[in-house]
């Protein structure tokens, strides 16, 4: 009798033979222009059949790598990772019915939240796409940013094995590191924006491309600190500290003031979780000393890269008054008062006005429209600024978490997030006694605590849908529940 595993093995052998013939033909013809994309497709197909218990790893890789693949249309690595992970879960679904483990508890409201997001997406497509397939695709891709985390948790609840989560975060750390190093190269070689062969537009490309160093720097720093709780040893500790230093440099060149504050907050939180008073006091004293030094000697900022000046300006009281200017804070390509501060302030104002315009908007938000490229063709900088603001608001790109949620999806969605996060936090508190027995569980709780505090503290200035935060907190609960069940089983045995 032919088994499913034999069918899978024969299919892989056949696919490998076809791919080998194609590569040989391309080399003989002297052209490999389409080789790398097809190689990626081949690897993806192999992963679908061999991913098994770690089917979700491409999602972690996609979250970390950033950038855009371009094949006449844009494809984000995150989207590739998400759909490839779901495809790799299909064989598990097909070969055996998913049975939720008795100790795992599906959070209340998760299924209802997914249904609500689908209704929102359908409404926006019906109302704003005008029947255009292109516009409908753009709208759905934006809603994917809100949809992916709860859907991933649902699939992971039935088919995920939490003991491999650490592997996912190692992959995430590695891809964050690659992304940051690419961004650092782009700081000194601005024209380095494209990788031929793989058709990838790098995450650090564009007018303000180095801004991506904020995300990659903070992401790398957080995972490096998190993994420091997990494994010990001088070599491992040295590598994680080196990764943190590289991340700190990346944050500096990223020009993100809020990102720097978030990173300093993470250092204090790390000291608290380490349960070492000396580290806590040392971190507090060092941060305080740096702030005092920059305020007493602001001329130390002179001659530094404008991005570093912008990043550090958050630590100087009355920075504009002291230095007479606002280093690095004028939006490139615009003039005068059209600064990044104006950009954020006006986006928040638009979000507030749209959210409070009427009762439906207040409850369900304004929905999402496709991106309007009119602003790109406008020669007048101030008119371009205004058009770009409206286009950003239309596509849920408010650049802060609060108005992304409220203005786009309304109070109902915010309530869903509060209920989901509240349920997860309650579970983590209930399971906190076992943290001392599982170093990686402690690592996950540290990261969960940071992402929640960071989103709440800075949701008015930065961020978007709290999807990554929801994924981290949900995965933490599943891991702790599995570990507790395994520990009890061993005790009973």
C-alpha positions as CSV (number, residue, x, y, z in Angstrom):
1,X,0.0,0.0,0.0
2,X,1.3,3.4,-1.0
3,X,1.6,5.7,2.0
4,X,1.4,9.5,2.0
5,X,5.1,9.8,3.0
6,X,6.1,7.7,-0.1
7,X,4.0,10.0,-2.4
8,X,5.7,13.0,-0.8
9,X,9.2,11.5,-1.4
10,X,8.4,10.6,-5.0
11,X,7.1,14.1,-5.7
12,X,10.3,15.7,-4.2
13,X,12.5,13.5,-6.3
14,X,10.5,14.4,-9.5
15,X,10.7,18.1,-8.6
16,X,14.4,17.9,-8.0
17,X,15.0,16.3,-11.4
18,X,13.0,18.9,-13.2
19,X,14.8,21.7,-11.3
20,X,18.2,20.1,-12.1
21,X,17.4,19.9,-15.8
22,X,16.2,23.6,-15.8
23,X,19.4,24.8,-14.1
24,X,21.6,22.9,-16.5
25,X,19.7,24.4,-19.4
26,X,20.0,27.9,-18.0
27,X,23.8,27.5,-17.5
28,X,24.2,26.2,-21.0
29,X,22.3,29.2,-22.4
30,X,24.4,31.6,-20.3
31,X,21.5,33.1,-18.4
32,X,20.3,32.8,-14.9
33,X,18.0,35.8,-14.7
34,X,15.0,33.8,-13.6
35,X,16.9,31.1,-11.8
36,X,16.8,32.5,-8.3
37,X,13.1,33.2,-8.2
38,X,12.4,29.7,-9.4
39,X,14.9,28.3,-6.9
40,X,12.9,30.1,-4.2
41,X,9.7,28.6,-5.5
42,X,11.4,25.1,-5.5
43,X,12.6,25.6,-1.9
44,X,9.1,26.7,-0.9
45,X,7.5,23.6,-2.4
46,X,10.0,21.4,-0.6
47,X,9.2,23.2,2.6
48,X,5.5,22.7,2.2
49,X,6.1,18.9,2.2
50,X,9.0,18.7,4.7
51,X,8.3,21.6,7.1
52,X,6.4,19.4,9.5
53,X,6.4,20.5,13.1
54,X,8.2,23.7,12.3
55,X,5.9,24.7,9.5
56,X,5.7,28.3,10.8
57,X,9.5,29.1,10.5
58,X,9.1,31.0,7.2
59,X,6.8,33.5,9.0
60,X,9.6,34.3,11.5
61,X,12.1,34.7,8.6
62,X,9.7,36.9,6.7
63,X,9.0,39.2,9.7
64,X,12.8,39.8,10.2
65,X,14.1,40.2,6.6
66,X,12.1,43.2,5.4
67,X,12.4,44.6,2.0
68,X,10.3,43.9,-1.1
69,X,10.6,41.3,-3.9
70,X,9.7,42.8,-7.3
71,X,8.5,40.8,-10.3
72,X,6.5,43.4,-12.0
73,X,4.5,43.6,-8.8
74,X,5.6,43.9,-5.2
75,X,5.8,40.9,-2.9
76,X,6.7,41.4,0.8
77,X,8.8,38.7,2.5
78,X,6.4,38.7,5.4
79,X,3.6,37.8,3.0
80,X,5.7,35.0,1.5
81,X,6.5,33.7,4.9
82,X,2.9,33.8,6.1
83,X,1.4,32.0,3.2
84,X,4.3,29.5,2.9
85,X,3.8,28.7,6.6
86,X,0.1,28.1,6.1
87,X,0.8,26.0,3.1
88,X,3.3,23.9,5.1
89,X,0.6,23.3,7.7
90,X,-1.9,21.9,5.1
91,X,-0.2,18.4,5.0
92,X,-0.6,18.2,8.8
93,X,-4.3,19.2,8.5
94,X,-4.8,16.7,5.6
95,X,-3.1,13.7,7.2
96,X,-4.7,14.0,10.6
97,X,-7.6,16.0,12.2
98,X,-6.3,18.6,14.5
99,X,-7.1,18.0,18.1
100,X,-6.5,20.8,20.6
101,X,-4.5,19.7,23.6
102,X,-6.7,19.6,26.7
103,X,-4.4,22.0,28.6
104,X,-4.4,24.6,25.9
105,X,-7.2,27.2,26.1
106,X,-8.2,29.1,23.0
107,X,-8.7,32.8,24.0
108,X,-12.2,34.1,24.1
109,X,-13.1,36.3,21.2
110,X,-10.4,35.1,18.9
111,X,-12.7,33.5,16.3
112,X,-15.1,36.4,16.6
113,X,-12.3,38.8,16.0
114,X,-11.2,37.0,12.9
115,X,-14.8,37.1,11.6
116,X,-15.0,40.8,12.3
117,X,-11.8,41.5,10.4
118,X,-13.1,39.6,7.4
119,X,-16.3,41.7,7.6
120,X,-14.3,44.9,7.7
121,X,-12.1,43.8,4.7
122,X,-15.2,42.8,2.7
123,X,-16.9,46.1,3.4
124,X,-13.8,48.1,2.4
125,X,-13.4,46.1,-0.8
126,X,-17.1,46.5,-1.7
127,X,-17.1,50.3,-0.9
128,X,-13.7,51.5,-2.0
129,X,-12.3,49.2,-4.7
130,X,-14.8,50.3,-7.4
131,X,-14.6,46.7,-8.7
132,X,-10.9,47.0,-9.5
133,X,-9.0,43.8,-8.8
134,X,-5.9,45.8,-8.2
135,X,-7.4,48.1,-5.6
136,X,-9.1,45.1,-4.0
137,X,-5.8,43.4,-3.7
138,X,-4.2,46.4,-2.2
139,X,-6.9,46.7,0.4
140,X,-6.7,43.0,1.4
141,X,-2.9,43.2,1.7
142,X,-3.3,46.0,4.2
143,X,-5.9,44.1,6.2
144,X,-3.5,41.1,6.3
145,X,-1.4,43.2,8.7
146,X,-4.3,43.0,11.1
147,X,-5.5,39.5,10.3
148,X,-2.3,37.4,10.3
149,X,-1.6,37.2,14.0
150,X,-4.9,36.0,15.3
151,X,-5.2,33.5,12.4
152,X,-1.6,32.3,13.0
153,X,-2.5,31.7,16.7
154,X,-5.6,29.8,15.7
155,X,-3.6,27.4,13.4
156,X,-0.8,27.2,15.9
157,X,-3.3,26.3,18.7
158,X,-4.2,23.1,16.8
159,X,-1.1,22.2,14.9
160,X,1.9,24.0,16.5
161,X,4.5,22.4,18.7
162,X,5.7,25.0,21.2
163,X,9.0,23.3,22.1
164,X,10.4,24.5,18.8
165,X,9.6,28.2,19.3
166,X,13.1,28.9,20.3
167,X,14.3,27.9,16.8
168,X,11.9,30.5,15.4
169,X,13.4,33.3,17.4
170,X,16.9,32.3,16.4
171,X,15.8,32.6,12.8
172,X,14.2,36.0,13.6
173,X,17.4,37.2,15.2
174,X,19.5,36.1,12.3
175,X,17.2,37.8,9.7
176,X,17.1,41.0,11.8
177,X,20.9,41.0,11.8
178,X,21.1,40.6,8.1
179,X,18.5,43.3,7.6
180,X,20.4,45.7,9.9
181,X,23.7,45.0,8.3
182,X,22.2,45.8,4.9
183,X,20.8,49.0,6.3
184,X,24.2,50.0,7.7
185,X,25.8,49.4,4.3
186,X,23.1,51.7,2.8
187,X,24.1,54.4,5.2
188,X,27.5,54.7,3.6
189,X,26.5,53.6,0.1
190,X,23.1,55.2,-0.6
191,X,22.9,53.7,-4.1
192,X,23.0,50.2,-2.6
193,X,19.2,49.6,-2.8
194,X,18.7,46.5,-5.0
195,X,19.9,42.9,-5.1
196,X,19.8,41.6,-8.7
197,X,19.0,38.0,-9.4
198,X,16.6,37.7,-6.4
199,X,14.9,40.9,-7.6
200,X,14.8,42.3,-4.1
201,X,14.4,46.0,-3.2
202,X,16.3,46.3,0.0
203,X,14.6,47.4,3.2
204,X,17.0,50.4,3.5
205,X,16.1,51.8,0.0
206,X,14.2,55.1,-0.6
207,X,14.7,58.7,0.4
208,X,14.5,58.0,4.1
209,X,15.6,54.4,3.8
210,X,17.8,54.3,6.8
211,X,14.7,54.8,8.9
212,X,14.3,51.0,8.6
213,X,17.2,50.7,11.0
214,X,14.8,51.7,13.8
215,X,12.7,48.5,13.3
216,X,15.7,46.2,12.6
217,X,17.8,47.7,15.4
218,X,15.1,47.5,18.1
219,X,14.0,44.0,16.9
220,X,17.5,42.6,17.0
221,X,18.2,44.2,20.4
222,X,15.0,42.7,21.9
223,X,15.6,39.2,20.6
224,X,19.3,39.3,21.7
225,X,18.3,40.3,25.2
226,X,15.5,37.7,25.2
227,X,17.8,34.9,24.2
228,X,20.3,35.9,26.9
229,X,17.9,34.4,29.4
230,X,17.7,31.2,27.5
231,X,21.2,29.8,27.1
232,X,24.3,30.5,29.2
233,X,28.0,30.2,28.5
234,X,30.6,32.8,27.7
235,X,30.6,32.3,23.9
236,X,26.8,32.6,23.7
237,X,26.7,35.6,26.0
238,X,29.5,37.3,24.0
239,X,27.6,36.8,20.8
240,X,24.4,38.1,22.2
241,X,26.1,41.2,23.6
242,X,27.8,41.8,20.3
243,X,24.4,41.6,18.6
244,X,23.0,44.1,21.1
245,X,25.9,46.5,20.4
246,X,25.3,46.2,16.6
247,X,21.6,46.8,17.2
248,X,22.3,49.9,19.3
249,X,24.5,51.4,16.5
250,X,21.7,50.6,14.1
251,X,19.1,52.4,16.2
252,X,21.4,55.4,16.4
253,X,21.7,55.7,12.6
254,X,18.0,55.0,12.2
255,X,17.0,58.5,13.6
256,X,14.2,57.2,15.8
257,X,13.8,59.1,19.0
258,X,11.0,57.0,20.3
259,X,12.9,53.9,19.3
260,X,15.9,54.9,21.5
261,X,13.6,55.5,24.5
262,X,12.0,52.1,23.9
263,X,15.5,50.5,23.8
264,X,16.6,52.2,27.0
265,X,13.3,51.1,28.6
266,X,14.1,47.5,27.5
267,X,17.5,47.7,29.1
268,X,15.9,48.6,32.5
269,X,13.2,45.9,32.0
270,X,16.0,43.4,31.2
271,X,17.8,44.3,34.5
272,X,14.5,43.8,36.4
273,X,13.9,40.4,34.9
274,X,17.6,39.4,35.6
275,X,16.8,39.9,39.3
276,X,20.2,41.5,39.8
277,X,20.0,44.8,41.7
278,X,23.6,45.7,40.6
279,X,22.6,45.5,36.9
280,X,19.4,47.5,37.5
281,X,21.2,50.3,39.4
282,X,24.1,50.2,36.9
283,X,21.7,50.6,33.9
284,X,19.8,53.4,35.6
285,X,23.0,55.3,36.6
286,X,24.5,54.9,33.1
287,X,21.3,56.2,31.4
288,X,21.1,59.1,33.8
289,X,24.8,60.0,33.3
290,X,24.4,60.0,29.5
291,X,21.3,62.3,29.7
292,X,23.1,64.7,32.1
293,X,26.2,64.7,29.8
294,X,24.3,65.6,26.7
295,X,22.3,68.3,28.4
296,X,25.4,69.9,30.0
297,X,27.5,69.5,26.9
298,X,25.1,69.6,23.9
299,X,28.0,70.6,21.6
300,X,29.1,67.0,21.8
301,X,26.4,66.5,19.1
302,X,28.2,68.7,16.6
303,X,29.8,66.8,13.8
304,X,27.8,63.6,14.3
305,X,25.7,62.1,11.6
306,X,22.4,63.9,11.3
307,X,20.5,60.7,12.0
308,X,22.4,60.1,15.2
309,X,21.8,63.7,16.2
310,X,18.1,63.2,15.7
311,X,18.1,60.0,17.7
312,X,19.9,61.5,20.6
313,X,17.9,64.7,20.6
314,X,15.2,63.0,22.6
315,X,17.6,63.0,25.6
316,X,18.2,66.7,25.5
317,X,15.7,69.0,27.3
318,X,14.5,71.8,25.0
319,X,16.7,70.6,22.2
320,X,15.7,73.3,19.7
321,X,16.3,76.0,22.2
322,X,19.8,74.7,23.1
323,X,21.0,74.0,19.6
324,X,18.9,76.5,17.6
325,X,17.8,73.9,15.1
326,X,16.2,70.5,15.0
327,X,18.9,68.2,13.5
328,X,17.7,65.7,10.9
329,X,14.0,66.4,11.5
330,X,13.0,68.1,8.2
331,X,11.3,65.7,5.9
332,X,13.6,65.4,2.8
333,X,12.1,66.9,-0.3
334,X,9.9,69.3,1.6
335,X,10.6,72.8,2.9
336,X,10.3,75.0,5.9
337,X,7.8,73.9,8.5
338,X,7.0,70.6,6.7
339,X,9.0,68.6,9.3
340,X,8.6,65.0,10.5
341,X,7.0,66.5,13.6
342,X,4.4,68.2,11.5
343,X,3.9,64.9,9.6
344,X,3.1,62.9,12.8
345,X,1.1,65.7,14.3
346,X,-1.1,66.2,11.3
347,X,-1.6,62.4,10.7
348,X,-2.8,62.1,14.3
349,X,-5.1,65.0,13.8
350,X,-6.6,63.4,10.6
351,X,-7.0,60.1,12.5
352,X,-8.8,61.8,15.4
353,X,-11.1,63.8,13.0
354,X,-12.0,60.8,11.0
355,X,-12.7,58.6,14.0
356,X,-15.0,61.2,15.7
357,X,-16.7,62.2,12.5
358,X,-19.8,60.0,13.1
359,X,-21.0,57.1,15.1
360,X,-20.2,54.3,12.5
361,X,-16.6,55.6,12.2
362,X,-16.4,55.8,16.0
363,X,-17.5,52.1,16.4
364,X,-16.1,50.5,13.2
365,X,-13.6,52.9,11.8
366,X,-13.3,54.4,8.3
367,X,-12.0,51.2,6.6
368,X,-9.1,51.0,4.2
369,X,-8.7,52.4,0.7
370,X,-6.0,51.6,-1.9
371,X,-3.0,53.9,-2.2
372,X,-3.6,57.0,-4.3
373,X,-0.4,57.9,-6.3
374,X,-1.6,61.4,-7.0
375,X,0.8,62.8,-4.4
376,X,3.8,61.4,-6.2
377,X,3.0,63.5,-9.3
378,X,2.3,66.8,-7.5
379,X,5.1,69.4,-8.0
380,X,4.1,71.7,-5.2
381,X,5.8,70.4,-2.0
382,X,3.1,71.7,0.3
383,X,0.2,70.2,-1.8
384,X,2.2,67.0,-2.1
385,X,2.5,67.0,1.7
386,X,-1.3,67.3,2.2
387,X,-2.1,64.6,-0.4
388,X,0.5,62.2,1.0
389,X,-1.1,62.7,4.5
390,X,-4.5,61.7,3.2
391,X,-3.1,58.7,1.2
392,X,-1.3,57.5,4.4
393,X,-4.5,57.8,6.4
394,X,-6.5,56.0,3.7
395,X,-4.1,53.0,3.8
396,X,-3.9,52.8,7.7
397,X,-0.4,54.2,7.6
398,X,-0.8,56.6,10.5
399,X,2.6,55.6,11.8
400,X,1.2,55.2,15.3
401,X,-0.7,52.4,16.9
402,X,-3.5,54.3,18.5
403,X,-5.0,55.9,15.3
404,X,-4.1,52.9,13.2
405,X,-6.5,50.9,15.3
406,X,-9.2,53.5,16.2
407,X,-9.4,55.5,13.0
408,X,-9.1,52.4,10.7
409,X,-11.1,49.8,12.6
410,X,-12.9,51.7,15.4
411,X,-13.6,51.2,19.1
412,X,-14.9,47.7,18.5
413,X,-11.5,46.5,17.3
414,X,-9.8,48.2,20.3
415,X,-12.1,46.3,22.6
416,X,-11.2,43.0,20.9
417,X,-7.5,43.8,21.4
418,X,-8.1,44.6,25.1
419,X,-10.1,41.4,25.6
420,X,-7.5,39.2,23.9
421,X,-4.4,40.8,25.5
422,X,-6.2,40.8,28.9
423,X,-6.9,37.1,28.6
424,X,-3.3,36.3,27.6
425,X,-1.9,38.5,30.4
426,X,-4.2,36.7,33.0
427,X,-2.9,33.4,31.7
428,X,0.7,34.4,32.0
429,X,0.2,35.6,35.6
430,X,-1.5,32.3,36.4
431,X,1.5,30.4,35.0
432,X,4.2,32.7,36.4
433,X,5.2,30.2,39.2
434,X,6.7,27.8,36.6
435,X,8.9,30.5,35.0
436,X,11.8,29.6,37.4
437,X,11.8,26.1,35.9
438,X,11.9,27.1,32.2
439,X,14.6,29.7,31.1
440,X,13.0,30.0,27.7
441,X,9.6,30.6,29.2
442,X,11.2,33.5,31.2
443,X,12.6,34.8,27.9
444,X,9.2,34.8,26.3
445,X,7.6,36.5,29.3
446,X,10.3,39.2,29.1
447,X,9.6,39.8,25.4
448,X,5.9,39.7,26.0
449,X,6.1,42.3,28.8
450,X,8.2,44.6,26.6
451,X,6.1,44.5,23.5
452,X,3.0,45.2,25.5
453,X,4.5,48.1,27.5
454,X,6.2,49.5,24.4
455,X,3.0,49.5,22.3
456,X,0.9,51.1,25.1
457,X,3.6,53.6,26.0
458,X,4.3,54.8,22.5
459,X,1.1,54.0,20.6
460,X,0.5,57.8,20.1
461,X,3.9,58.3,18.4
462,X,4.8,55.1,16.5
463,X,3.6,51.6,15.6
464,X,0.7,50.1,13.9
465,X,-1.7,47.2,14.4
466,X,-0.4,45.2,17.5
467,X,-0.1,42.0,15.5
468,X,3.4,41.1,16.3
469,X,2.7,41.9,20.0
470,X,-0.4,39.6,19.9
471,X,1.6,36.8,18.3
472,X,4.4,37.0,20.9
473,X,2.0,37.1,23.8
474,X,-0.1,34.3,22.4
475,X,2.9,32.0,21.7
476,X,4.1,32.7,25.2
477,X,0.9,31.4,26.7
478,X,0.9,28.3,24.6
479,X,4.5,27.5,25.5
480,X,3.9,28.0,29.2
481,X,0.7,25.8,29.1
482,X,2.6,23.1,27.3
483,X,5.5,23.2,29.7
484,X,3.2,23.1,32.7
485,X,1.4,20.1,31.3
486,X,4.6,18.3,30.5
487,X,6.0,19.0,34.0
488,X,2.9,17.7,35.7
489,X,3.0,14.5,33.5
490,X,6.6,13.9,34.6
491,X,5.6,14.4,38.3
492,X,2.7,11.9,38.0
493,X,4.9,9.4,36.3
